[in-house]
Amino acid sequence: MSATRAPRLRKGDTVALVAPAGPVPRDLLDRAVLVLRSWGLAVRMYDSVHAGNPTFDYLAGTDADRAADFQQAWLDPAVSAVFAARGGYGCMRMVDLVDWSRLRSAGPKLFAGSSDTTALHEAVGVHLGLSTLFSPMPATSHFDDVAAAGLRRMLFEPEQAVRLGGPAAVALRGGTAVGVTVGGNLSLLVASIGAPEHRPARGGIALLEDVTENVYRLDRLLTQLLRVGWFDGVAGIALGSWTDCGPPEDIRALMLDRLGPLGVPIVQELGFGHHNGALTVPLGVRARLDADAGTLTLLEPALSC
């Protein structure tokens, strides 16, 4: 079943910028704030976006501090959406420190991010029953004008952003499928196996992407998901980018080898992931995948009126 959708954003709304994973470069943070404010949004920054970790330089502050920022932002009644400023690594370390029962009391709220924040997408979907946006993050080098425009449209005019696809989208296996979107970053999905937030793709449209993983490691990750039954009953598969993962022809061969036997429609290079101009794709929303046309059509807007 599709998840409960958060309300769309409107000019004058307040959004929170948090850093649930890695530290945020100051220049990219400043640019992110300018872009969000240019959309008519008020931006509330939390301490984690300015923080470093004295022991592990790949983390933005302590696990407890990052979790507290995320929770405080979510519980603030003035905040309409919580944006991850960037990914990196660290969401899995703080997800168990969040009081999800308290967050449920806040009502529907939007979460947007991608990459490492797949762990939070899974948690928000499982614990809060909400749809989320797997989106380019505003304090990253990939947040160019095209990516920003796509996110803005999804936030403010979701009924106008229902047909998604990239210029390089092509069918690996033809056909159409209907289901609820699920998935995200491949490495994080594998890392969630056995955790309370683990969500198999049964009956859904699986979205998968990753970055800087060699082909043999992608093979291992896909094989692990196959072995634990994550793909059992999947309706269709939409693949995003595999930036710096190896030669495209080798990745294509791997996807056909590992996923082709599932016998479901598969689209390659739909347009989301780690690259400039990346699409914003909702998770937890009913959609139709048309592999031959290279499109994902949302059967309901990503956000409610």
Secondary structure in CASP SS format (residue, H / E / C, confidence):
PFRMAT SS
TARGET T0000
AUTHOR 0000-0000-0000
METHOD secondary structure of the structure
MODEL  1
M C 1.00
S C 1.00
A C 1.00
T E 1.00
R C 1.00
A C 1.00
P E 1.00
R C 1.00
L C 1.00
R C 1.00
K C 1.00
G C 1.00
D C 1.00
T E 1.00
V E 1.00
A E 1.00
L E 1.00
V E 1.00
A C 1.00
P C 1.00
A C 1.00
G C 1.00
P C 1.00
V C 1.00
P C 1.00
R H 1.00
D H 1.00
L H 1.00
L H 1.00
D H 1.00
R H 1.00
A H 1.00
V H 1.00
L H 1.00
V H 1.00
L H 1.00
R H 1.00
S H 1.00
W C 1.00
G C 1.00
L C 1.00
A E 1.00
V E 1.00
R E 1.00
M E 1.00
Y C 1.00
D H 1.00
S H 1.00
V H 1.00
H H 1.00
A C 1.00
G C 1.00
N C 1.00
P C 1.00
T C 1.00
F C 1.00
D C 1.00
Y C 1.00
L C 1.00
A C 1.00
G C 1.00
T C 1.00
D H 1.00
A H 1.00
D H 1.00
R H 1.00
A H 1.00
A H 1.00
D H 1.00
F H 1.00
Q H 1.00
Q H 1.00
A H 1.00
W H 1.00
L H 1.00
D C 1.00
P C 1.00
A C 1.00
V E 1.00
S E 1.00
A E 1.00
V E 1.00
F E 1.00
A E 1.00
A C 1.00
R C 1.00
G C 1.00
G C 1.00
Y C 1.00
G C 1.00
C H 1.00
M H 1.00
R H 1.00
M H 1.00
V H 1.00
D H 1.00
L H 1.00
V C 1.00
D C 1.00
W H 1.00
S H 1.00
R H 1.00
L H 1.00
R H 1.00
S C 1.00
A C 1.00
G C 1.00
P C 1.00
K C 1.00
L E 1.00
F E 1.00
A E 1.00
G E 1.00
S C 1.00
S H 1.00
D H 1.00
T H 1.00
T H 1.00
A H 1.00
L H 1.00
H H 1.00
E H 1.00
A H 1.00
V H 1.00
G H 1.00
V H 1.00
H H 1.00
L H 1.00
G C 1.00
L E 1.00
S C 1.00
T E 1.00
L E 1.00
F E 1.00
S C 1.00
P C 1.00
M C 1.00
P C 1.00
A C 1.00
T C 1.00
S C 1.00
H C 1.00
F C 1.00
D C 1.00
D H 1.00
V H 1.00
A H 1.00
A H 1.00
A H 1.00
G H 1.00
L H 1.00
R H 1.00
R H 1.00
M H 1.00
L H 1.00
F H 1.00
E C 1.00
P H 1.00
E H 1.00
Q H 1.00
A C 1.00
V C 1.00
R E 1.00
L E 1.00
G C 1.00
G C 1.00
P C 1.00
A C 1.00
A C 1.00
V E 1.00
A E 1.00
L E 1.00
R E 1.00
G C 1.00
G C 1.00
T E 1.00
A E 1.00
V E 1.00
G E 1.00
V E 1.00
T E 1.00
V E 1.00
G E 1.00
G E 1.00
N E 1.00
L H 1.00
S H 1.00
L H 1.00
L H 1.00
V H 1.00
A H 1.00
S C 1.00
I C 1.00
G C 1.00
A C 1.00
P C 1.00
E C 1.00
H C 1.00
R C 1.00
P C 1.00
A C 1.00
R C 1.00
G C 1.00
G C 1.00
I E 1.00
A E 1.00
L E 1.00
L E 1.00
E E 1.00
D E 1.00
V E 1.00
T C 1.00
E C 1.00
N C 1.00
V H 1.00
Y H 1.00
R H 1.00
L H 1.00
D H 1.00
R H 1.00
L H 1.00
L H 1.00
T H 1.00
Q H 1.00
L H 1.00
L H 1.00
R H 1.00
V C 1.00
G C 1.00
W C 1.00
F C 1.00
D C 1.00
G C 1.00
V C 1.00
A C 1.00
G E 1.00
I E 1.00
A E 1.00
L E 1.00
G E 1.00
S E 1.00
W E 1.00
T E 1.00
D C 1.00
C C 1.00
G C 1.00
P C 1.00
P H 1.00
E H 1.00
D H 1.00
I H 1.00
R H 1.00
A H 1.00
L H 1.00
M H 1.00
L H 1.00
D H 1.00
R H 1.00
L H 1.00
G H 1.00
P H 1.00
L H 1.00
G C 1.00
V C 1.00
P C 1.00
I E 1.00
V E 1.00
Q E 1.00
E C 1.00
L C 1.00
G C 1.00
F C 1.00
G C 1.00
H C 1.00
H C 1.00
N C 1.00
G C 1.00
A C 1.00
L C 1.00
T C 1.00
V E 1.00
P E 1.00
L E 1.00
G C 1.00
V C 1.00
R E 1.00
A E 1.00
R E 1.00
L E 1.00
D E 1.00
A C 1.00
D C 1.00
A C 1.00
G C 1.00
T E 1.00
L E 1.00
T E 1.00
L E 1.00
L C 1.00
E C 1.00
P C 1.00
A C 1.00
L C 1.00
S E 1.00
C C 1.00
END
